[in-house]
């Protein structure tokens, strides 16, 4: 005996979600059908309206419901001339939560990974190049993650900005808050050493 | 800064799913929007067709796409007179996989739990009582889980079948296959002791 086709299709569809295997998908399908049909209808509607209503901002490529996202529409952010390059929309949120940055963003929606077919075009780097050559950017802050792909992407963008007036900076790497020195991986510790700061003694 | 309303609603909708917290919901929403819009559309459609196309079998209360589910439509199963009472549709599947049982089922879609507002009516026990008094059932096999709610439900159903011709049986409880005796909880071990079988010596 198998599940009926409609239930099987629902279970298979849940398996699309990240971190959801066959057992979890089955639990999700049954719980929605047994106990929460209102929730199931709400999820279906949210998916559909998100798919039809969400596009990418024409300036920063972040998800937006208008052509230009709220961040790119703020005059003070645009006039700061600072552009922070991040890999994903969640990174934007994390940086906004620090309260330390008041410029605008450029969201790559991924990282360079030629083997997976992700090249400069997929990351919208032609759009960034236009903005660089138009002289709209005074400082380009690279906030790509410290990984092979992240470093390759940062290197590529640094190279793009070479012949423009934009200064390029990168987030400091080192020991995280609350980090226990003995438990930190050697690459991070290496970065922390090479980026060490002298303390002014008075 | 917050997510745009459509993204926030999508994230909140994912939080409805069992075992999905705020971070997982965010990851699900972003991954579908960034990398798998086809998958998102498929999930939305699967939810909607499941909600509109799946009803409960009028005989066994299991999920079905017709009035009578395929199991209850099999003449040999109905004629066996055996009815296995289970809590959820997944239990039906698990029992079918054993290949040891060839009767039909009765799916409670829950267990008695007065504090949560789940009484005999919510479990369709009036329907089971009808089938019992109509003399359609020769053996009622209780396969409710060994828990307080499961035992209470089994006790209630046993009481219901008292004045009918149906015999009532319950799944054997004891040491599971591959179970390490020292790691088994004391209740299970107690059941295994009281249910011990003498080995015929020849």
Interface residues (C-beta under 8 A of the other chain):
Chain A: X1 X3 X4 X5 X6 X7 X9 X10 X12 X13 X14 X16 X17 X18 X19 X24 X26 X27 X28 X29 X30 X31 X32 X33 X34 X36 X37 X39 X40 X41 X42 X43 X44 X45 X46 X47 X48 X49 X50 X51 X53 X54 X63 X64 X65 X69 X70 X71 X88 X89 X90 X92 X93 X96 X109 X110
Chain B: X1 X3 X4 X5 X6 X7 X9 X10 X12 X13 X14 X16 X17 X18 X19 X24 X26 X27 X28 X29 X30 X31 X32 X33 X34 X36 X37 X39 X40 X41 X42 X43 X44 X45 X46 X47 X48 X49 X50 X51 X53 X54 X63 X64 X65 X69 X70 X71 X88 X89 X90 X92 X93 X96 X109 X110
